[in-house]
């Protein structure tokens, strides 16, 4: 069963709530940017030094168009230095949309009587995974409504089912989770199923706003949610993902809230979050929300660049909530993961009759519904390396061990070769001829670039083995 205490005592000092709204507001109100200071902070980030809340606030409060452009250029350069040209691809798979909460921004809310409720059990889940594998996916994030039916045992069984599905050359190699907070025992149950990253988004770090938009249900407990990933860490899940839903409160506050969350992880566990997500509010059925904090495209692009500079080593996820043109633009400023071929209806991937979005079946509106191959082709045209890599997770490079590679910026040397190998798998097994031709042209170009700084003999051998039918090659 899911353990949802209405009033719980935090006995471990490490898991005391750590967000102080007045501290963040004070930093924002008393930090004044100037040109030399902004440039100094950008330079610090390019030296792969994580920024403090005060340093991040300088960038947040920078409004000069010329300096904002320098922030964006700094984010571009940092991404090139640490992550190279690779973009990791995944798909969200919604498992169930029953929910015990009433969140004003969400279509799954308990009081929404128009949403079509559904849970994918074994046979339907297998069918969805088969479809995703036949598209070429290797990485999924399973999404669950916050309801007691989605217990740790239920989540663990669904994870095991996903891993068990093998369709032709297809398989899912990493299953990430987006689900309700658990107690430590619940997180241990889920960890033992072999998950990758566990995501829990605070939605807003501003406590008063949090209570305004979360009207009832366990999610209304700000501190229980805030300390959820601490309990995950205590349970041995050392890859966690944080995020804020931009548009609930002042975006500047939320950026500093995310940085404060990173500070907490590093101080207590000596490891930062594996990923940061920054979804923006999109229309949802029965949504009832004050729209005064909606983030425009200019500020959204700016905050993505600032987050890249603030936390150089952490993966950043940009979802299909955003339209294709904007996603293509923002990729430049530090994003390392995107979803592709996204469908957030329950059972929507395998529904051959689905042609249009049905908001009665979705949590919110998505704005980029391009098929996976179209996204891959576009990435290749822009000289990116589409990647389905799962090597770090499977080689034990997670948590603190991952940071040993990521913080100094060594990830690029491992990730680029692994990205090329997974791209070759996709080209051989799923790509149309036009994409395959373009893909191998990009691979050849990237091989020449890698050869300038490292020995690529073994990489070339592995690429040949992929062409000869071997799969799952990685370093």
C-alpha positions as CSV (number, residue, x, y, z in Angstrom):
1,X,0.0,0.0,0.0
2,X,1.0,3.6,-0.5
3,X,1.7,5.3,2.9
4,X,0.3,8.8,2.9
5,X,0.6,10.2,6.4
6,X,-1.6,13.3,7.0
7,X,0.7,14.5,9.7
8,X,4.2,13.1,9.8
9,X,7.2,13.8,12.0
10,X,10.6,14.3,10.4
11,X,13.0,12.6,12.7
12,X,16.0,12.8,10.4
13,X,17.5,16.3,10.3
14,X,18.7,15.6,6.8
15,X,15.0,15.6,5.6
16,X,13.9,18.8,7.2
17,X,12.2,21.2,4.7
18,X,14.8,23.5,3.3
19,X,12.9,26.1,1.2
20,X,12.6,29.6,2.8
21,X,10.5,31.8,0.6
22,X,11.6,35.0,2.3
23,X,15.2,34.1,1.7
24,X,14.6,33.7,-2.0
25,X,12.6,36.9,-2.3
26,X,15.3,38.8,-0.3
27,X,18.0,37.5,-2.7
28,X,15.9,38.5,-5.7
29,X,15.1,42.0,-4.4
30,X,18.7,42.8,-3.3
31,X,20.7,41.5,-6.2
32,X,21.6,44.1,-8.8
33,X,23.3,43.1,-12.0
34,X,26.0,45.0,-13.8
35,X,27.9,44.1,-17.0
36,X,31.2,43.1,-15.4
37,X,29.5,40.9,-12.8
38,X,27.3,39.2,-15.3
39,X,30.3,38.4,-17.5
40,X,32.3,37.2,-14.5
41,X,29.5,34.8,-13.5
42,X,29.2,33.4,-17.1
43,X,32.9,32.8,-17.1
44,X,32.6,30.9,-13.8
45,X,30.0,28.6,-15.3
46,X,32.1,28.0,-18.4
47,X,34.8,26.8,-15.9
48,X,32.2,24.2,-14.9
49,X,31.6,25.8,-11.5
50,X,28.0,25.6,-10.2
51,X,26.5,28.9,-9.4
52,X,25.2,30.0,-6.0
53,X,21.7,31.4,-5.5
54,X,23.1,34.9,-5.4
55,X,25.1,34.4,-8.6
56,X,22.0,32.9,-10.3
57,X,19.9,35.9,-9.1
58,X,22.3,38.2,-10.9
59,X,21.5,36.5,-14.2
60,X,17.8,36.3,-13.4
61,X,17.7,40.0,-12.8
62,X,19.6,40.9,-16.0
63,X,17.3,42.6,-18.4
64,X,19.7,44.3,-20.9
65,X,19.1,42.6,-24.2
66,X,22.8,42.6,-25.0
67,X,23.6,40.9,-21.7
68,X,20.8,38.4,-22.0
69,X,22.2,37.5,-25.4
70,X,25.6,36.9,-23.7
71,X,23.9,34.7,-21.2
72,X,22.4,32.6,-24.0
73,X,25.7,32.4,-25.8
74,X,27.4,31.3,-22.6
75,X,24.7,28.5,-22.3
76,X,25.4,27.4,-25.8
77,X,29.1,27.2,-25.2
78,X,28.7,25.3,-22.0
79,X,26.4,22.8,-23.6
80,X,29.0,22.2,-26.3
81,X,31.8,21.8,-23.8
82,X,30.0,19.3,-21.5
83,X,27.4,17.5,-23.6
84,X,28.6,17.9,-27.2
85,X,26.0,17.7,-29.9
86,X,24.0,14.8,-28.5
87,X,20.3,15.0,-27.7
88,X,18.9,12.1,-25.6
89,X,15.4,10.9,-26.8
90,X,12.7,9.3,-24.7
91,X,8.9,8.8,-24.7
92,X,6.4,9.4,-21.8
93,X,4.1,6.4,-21.3
94,X,1.0,7.2,-19.1
95,X,0.1,4.2,-17.0
96,X,-3.0,5.5,-15.2
97,X,-4.8,8.8,-14.6
98,X,-6.9,8.1,-11.5
99,X,-6.0,10.8,-8.9
100,X,-6.8,11.7,-5.3
101,X,-5.7,15.3,-5.6
102,X,-7.4,18.5,-6.8
103,X,-4.7,20.6,-8.5
104,X,-6.1,23.7,-10.3
105,X,-3.9,23.3,-13.3
106,X,-4.3,19.6,-14.0
107,X,-6.8,17.6,-16.1
108,X,-6.4,14.5,-13.9
109,X,-7.8,16.3,-10.8
110,X,-10.1,14.3,-8.7
111,X,-13.1,16.6,-9.2
112,X,-12.9,16.6,-13.0
113,X,-15.9,14.5,-14.0
114,X,-15.3,14.9,-17.8
115,X,-11.9,13.2,-18.0
116,X,-11.9,9.6,-19.2
117,X,-10.3,7.5,-16.4
118,X,-8.2,4.5,-17.4
119,X,-5.3,2.3,-16.1
120,X,-3.1,0.2,-18.3
121,X,-2.9,-3.3,-17.0
122,X,-0.5,-6.0,-18.3
123,X,-1.9,-6.8,-21.8
124,X,-2.6,-3.1,-22.7
125,X,0.8,-2.1,-21.3
126,X,2.6,-4.7,-23.4
127,X,0.8,-3.5,-26.5
128,X,1.9,0.1,-25.8
129,X,5.5,-0.9,-25.2
130,X,5.6,-3.0,-28.4
131,X,4.4,0.0,-30.4
132,X,7.0,2.2,-28.9
133,X,9.8,-0.3,-29.5
134,X,8.7,-0.6,-33.1
135,X,9.1,3.1,-33.4
136,X,12.7,2.8,-32.1
137,X,12.4,3.9,-28.5
138,X,14.8,2.6,-25.9
139,X,14.0,4.9,-22.9
140,X,10.7,5.5,-21.3
141,X,9.3,7.6,-18.4
142,X,6.3,5.9,-16.9
143,X,3.7,8.4,-15.6
144,X,1.2,7.6,-12.9
145,X,-1.7,9.5,-11.4
146,X,-1.3,10.1,-7.6
147,X,-3.8,7.5,-6.4
148,X,-3.5,4.6,-4.0
149,X,-4.2,2.1,-6.7
150,X,-0.7,3.0,-8.1
151,X,1.1,1.5,-5.1
152,X,4.8,0.8,-5.0
153,X,4.0,-2.8,-5.8
154,X,1.9,-1.8,-8.8
155,X,4.6,0.5,-10.1
156,X,7.3,-2.2,-9.6
157,X,5.2,-4.8,-11.5
158,X,4.6,-2.4,-14.4
159,X,8.3,-1.6,-14.6
160,X,9.1,-5.3,-14.8
161,X,6.5,-5.8,-17.5
162,X,8.0,-3.0,-19.6
163,X,11.5,-4.5,-19.3
164,X,10.2,-7.9,-20.3
165,X,8.8,-6.8,-23.7
166,X,11.2,-7.6,-26.6
167,X,9.8,-6.8,-30.0
168,X,12.1,-7.8,-32.9
169,X,15.4,-5.9,-32.2
170,X,13.5,-3.6,-29.8
171,X,13.8,-3.4,-26.1
172,X,13.4,-0.8,-23.4
173,X,16.7,-0.4,-21.6
174,X,15.9,2.4,-19.1
175,X,12.6,3.0,-17.3
176,X,12.3,6.3,-15.5
177,X,9.4,7.0,-13.2
178,X,7.1,10.1,-12.6
179,X,4.8,9.2,-9.7
180,X,3.6,10.2,-6.3
181,X,5.9,10.6,-3.3
182,X,6.4,7.4,-1.2
183,X,7.8,6.6,2.1
184,X,11.3,5.0,2.3
185,X,9.9,1.5,2.2
186,X,7.8,2.3,-0.9
187,X,10.8,3.7,-2.7
188,X,12.8,0.6,-1.9
189,X,10.2,-1.6,-3.5
190,X,10.3,0.5,-6.6
191,X,14.1,0.7,-6.7
192,X,14.3,-3.1,-6.6
193,X,12.4,-3.2,-9.9
194,X,15.4,-1.7,-11.6
195,X,14.2,1.8,-12.4
196,X,16.4,4.6,-13.7
197,X,15.6,8.1,-12.5
198,X,12.7,8.9,-10.2
199,X,11.1,12.3,-11.0
200,X,9.0,14.3,-8.6
201,X,8.4,18.0,-9.4
202,X,7.6,20.5,-6.7
203,X,5.5,22.4,-9.2
204,X,6.1,25.6,-7.3
205,X,8.6,26.4,-4.5
206,X,6.5,29.3,-3.3
207,X,4.6,27.8,-0.3
208,X,1.6,30.2,-0.3
209,X,1.1,29.7,-4.1
210,X,1.5,26.0,-3.6
211,X,-1.4,25.9,-1.2
212,X,-3.6,28.0,-3.5
213,X,-3.2,25.7,-6.5
214,X,-3.3,22.4,-4.6
215,X,-6.8,22.4,-3.1
216,X,-7.1,19.0,-1.6
217,X,-5.4,15.6,-1.4
218,X,-2.0,14.5,-0.1
219,X,-0.3,16.7,-2.7
220,X,-1.4,19.7,-0.7
221,X,1.3,18.8,1.9
222,X,4.1,21.0,0.7
223,X,6.8,19.5,3.0
224,X,5.9,15.9,2.3
225,X,6.4,16.6,-1.4
226,X,9.5,18.7,-0.9
227,X,11.3,16.0,1.0
228,X,10.1,13.1,-1.2
229,X,13.4,12.7,-3.1
230,X,15.3,12.7,0.1
231,X,13.3,9.6,1.0
232,X,14.2,8.2,-2.4
233,X,17.9,8.8,-1.8
234,X,17.6,7.1,1.6
235,X,16.0,4.2,-0.2
236,X,19.0,3.9,-2.5
237,X,17.6,5.7,-5.6
238,X,20.5,7.9,-6.4
239,X,19.3,9.3,-9.7
240,X,16.5,11.7,-9.1
241,X,14.8,14.4,-11.2
242,X,13.5,17.7,-10.0
243,X,11.3,20.3,-11.7
244,X,9.0,23.3,-11.4
245,X,5.8,24.0,-13.4
246,X,6.5,27.5,-14.8
247,X,3.5,29.8,-14.8
248,X,2.2,29.1,-11.2
249,X,4.4,31.8,-9.7
250,X,7.1,34.3,-10.7
251,X,9.6,32.4,-12.9
252,X,12.5,34.1,-11.3
253,X,11.6,32.7,-7.9
254,X,11.2,29.2,-9.3
255,X,14.6,29.3,-10.9
256,X,16.1,30.1,-7.5
257,X,14.0,27.5,-5.9
258,X,15.4,24.8,-8.2
259,X,19.0,26.0,-7.4
260,X,18.2,25.8,-3.7
261,X,17.0,22.3,-4.2
262,X,20.3,21.4,-5.9
263,X,22.2,23.0,-3.0
264,X,20.3,20.8,-0.6
265,X,21.1,17.6,-2.5
266,X,24.8,18.4,-2.7
267,X,25.1,19.4,0.9
268,X,23.3,16.4,2.2
269,X,24.1,13.6,-0.3
270,X,27.1,14.9,-2.1
271,X,25.3,14.5,-5.4
272,X,23.1,16.8,-7.4
273,X,19.9,15.8,-9.3
274,X,20.3,13.8,-12.5
275,X,17.8,16.0,-14.4
276,X,15.9,19.3,-14.1
277,X,12.6,19.8,-15.9
278,X,10.9,23.1,-16.6
279,X,7.5,22.5,-18.1
280,X,5.2,25.5,-18.8
281,X,1.5,25.6,-18.0
282,X,-0.6,24.4,-20.9
283,X,-4.3,24.2,-21.3
284,X,-6.0,21.3,-19.4
285,X,-9.6,20.3,-19.1
286,X,-11.4,22.0,-16.2
287,X,-8.3,24.2,-15.5
288,X,-9.0,27.0,-13.0
289,X,-5.8,29.1,-12.7
290,X,-4.8,32.7,-12.3
291,X,-2.8,33.3,-15.5
292,X,-0.8,36.3,-14.4
293,X,2.4,34.4,-14.0
294,X,2.4,32.7,-17.5
295,X,5.9,32.8,-18.9
296,X,6.4,34.2,-22.4
297,X,8.7,32.7,-24.9
298,X,11.5,35.3,-24.4
299,X,11.6,34.8,-20.6
300,X,11.3,31.0,-21.1
301,X,14.3,30.9,-23.3
302,X,16.2,33.1,-20.9
303,X,15.4,30.9,-17.9
304,X,16.5,27.8,-19.7
305,X,19.9,29.4,-20.5
306,X,20.2,30.5,-16.9
307,X,19.5,27.0,-15.5
308,X,22.1,25.6,-17.9
309,X,24.7,28.0,-16.5
310,X,23.6,27.6,-12.9
311,X,24.0,23.8,-12.8
312,X,26.4,22.8,-15.6
313,X,26.5,19.0,-15.0
314,X,22.8,18.3,-14.7
315,X,20.7,17.0,-17.6
316,X,17.9,19.3,-18.7
317,X,14.6,18.1,-20.1
318,X,12.4,20.0,-22.6
319,X,9.0,18.3,-23.3
320,X,6.5,18.3,-26.1
321,X,4.4,20.8,-24.2
322,X,6.3,23.3,-26.3
323,X,5.8,23.8,-30.1
324,X,8.3,22.3,-32.5
325,X,9.8,25.7,-33.6
326,X,10.4,26.8,-30.0
327,X,11.9,23.4,-29.0
328,X,14.3,23.6,-31.9
329,X,15.4,27.0,-30.8
330,X,15.7,26.3,-27.1
331,X,17.7,23.1,-27.7
332,X,20.7,25.4,-28.4
333,X,20.7,26.8,-24.8
334,X,21.5,23.7,-22.8
335,X,18.7,21.1,-23.2
336,X,20.1,17.6,-23.2
337,X,16.9,15.5,-23.3
338,X,13.6,15.7,-25.2
339,X,10.6,13.4,-25.8
340,X,9.8,12.4,-29.3
341,X,6.7,10.9,-31.0
342,X,4.8,11.9,-27.8
343,X,1.3,10.7,-27.0
344,X,-0.1,11.3,-23.5
345,X,-3.4,9.5,-23.9
346,X,-3.8,6.3,-22.0
347,X,-3.3,3.6,-24.7
348,X,-2.7,6.2,-27.3
349,X,0.5,4.8,-28.9
350,X,-1.2,1.6,-30.0
351,X,-4.5,3.2,-31.0
352,X,-4.5,2.9,-34.7
353,X,-7.7,5.1,-34.9
354,X,-6.1,8.0,-33.1
355,X,-5.6,11.0,-35.4
356,X,-6.3,14.1,-33.3
357,X,-5.6,14.9,-29.6
358,X,-8.6,14.4,-27.3
359,X,-8.3,16.7,-24.3
360,X,-10.9,14.5,-22.5
361,X,-8.2,11.8,-22.3
362,X,-5.1,13.9,-21.6
363,X,-3.5,15.6,-18.6
364,X,-2.8,18.8,-20.6
365,X,-2.3,19.9,-24.2
366,X,0.9,19.0,-26.0
367,X,2.1,21.2,-28.8
368,X,4.7,19.0,-30.6
369,X,3.2,15.8,-31.9
370,X,5.8,15.1,-34.6
371,X,6.6,11.4,-35.1
372,X,9.9,10.2,-33.7
373,X,11.6,9.8,-37.0
374,X,10.6,13.4,-38.1
375,X,12.3,14.7,-34.9
376,X,15.4,12.6,-35.5
377,X,15.6,13.7,-39.1
378,X,15.4,17.4,-38.0
379,X,18.0,16.8,-35.3
380,X,20.4,15.3,-37.9
381,X,19.8,18.2,-40.3
382,X,20.9,20.5,-37.5
383,X,24.1,18.4,-36.8
384,X,22.8,17.0,-33.5
385,X,23.4,13.3,-32.5
386,X,20.0,11.7,-31.6
387,X,20.8,9.4,-28.7
388,X,19.1,6.5,-27.0
389,X,22.0,5.8,-24.8
390,X,21.6,4.0,-21.4
391,X,25.2,3.1,-20.8
392,X,25.9,5.1,-17.6
393,X,22.9,3.6,-15.8
394,X,23.9,0.1,-16.8
395,X,27.6,0.6,-16.1
396,X,26.8,1.8,-12.6
397,X,27.6,5.5,-13.4
398,X,24.8,6.8,-11.3
399,X,24.4,9.2,-8.4
400,X,27.7,10.3,-6.9
401,X,29.7,8.0,-9.3
402,X,28.0,9.8,-12.2
403,X,29.0,13.2,-10.8
404,X,32.6,12.1,-10.7
405,X,32.3,12.0,-14.5
406,X,29.8,14.8,-15.0
407,X,31.1,17.6,-12.8
408,X,34.6,17.8,-14.5
409,X,32.9,17.7,-17.9
410,X,34.1,14.2,-18.9
411,X,30.6,13.0,-19.9
412,X,31.1,14.2,-23.5
413,X,33.9,11.7,-24.0
414,X,31.8,8.8,-23.0
415,X,28.4,9.9,-24.2
416,X,29.2,10.9,-27.8
417,X,30.5,7.5,-28.7
418,X,27.6,5.8,-27.0
419,X,25.2,8.2,-28.7
420,X,26.6,7.3,-32.1
421,X,26.2,3.6,-31.4
422,X,22.5,3.9,-30.5
423,X,21.9,6.2,-33.5
424,X,23.4,3.5,-35.7
425,X,21.0,0.9,-34.2
426,X,18.1,3.2,-35.0
427,X,19.3,3.8,-38.5
428,X,19.6,0.0,-39.1
429,X,16.4,-1.1,-37.5
430,X,13.8,1.7,-37.9
431,X,14.9,4.6,-40.1
432,X,13.5,5.3,-43.6
433,X,16.2,5.3,-46.3
434,X,16.5,9.1,-46.4
435,X,17.1,9.4,-42.7
436,X,19.5,6.4,-42.7
437,X,21.6,8.1,-45.4
438,X,21.7,11.4,-43.6
439,X,22.3,9.6,-40.3
440,X,25.4,7.9,-41.5
441,X,26.7,11.1,-43.0
442,X,26.4,12.7,-39.5
443,X,28.1,9.7,-37.9
444,X,31.1,9.9,-40.3
445,X,31.4,13.6,-39.6
446,X,31.3,13.1,-35.8
447,X,33.8,10.3,-36.0
448,X,36.3,12.7,-37.7
449,X,35.7,15.2,-35.0
450,X,36.2,12.7,-32.2
451,X,39.4,11.4,-33.8
452,X,41.0,14.8,-33.2
453,X,41.0,14.2,-29.4
454,X,40.7,10.4,-28.8
455,X,41.3,7.0,-30.2
456,X,38.2,5.8,-32.1
457,X,39.4,2.4,-33.3
458,X,37.2,0.4,-30.9
459,X,34.2,2.7,-31.6
460,X,34.6,2.1,-35.3
461,X,34.7,-1.7,-34.6
462,X,31.5,-1.5,-32.6
463,X,29.8,0.5,-35.3
464,X,30.6,-2.2,-37.8
465,X,29.3,-4.8,-35.5
466,X,26.0,-2.9,-35.3
467,X,25.8,-2.9,-39.1
468,X,26.4,-6.7,-39.0
469,X,23.4,-7.2,-36.7
470,X,24.9,-7.0,-33.2
471,X,23.0,-4.8,-30.7
472,X,23.5,-3.1,-27.4
473,X,27.1,-2.0,-27.9
474,X,28.3,0.6,-25.4
475,X,31.3,1.8,-23.4
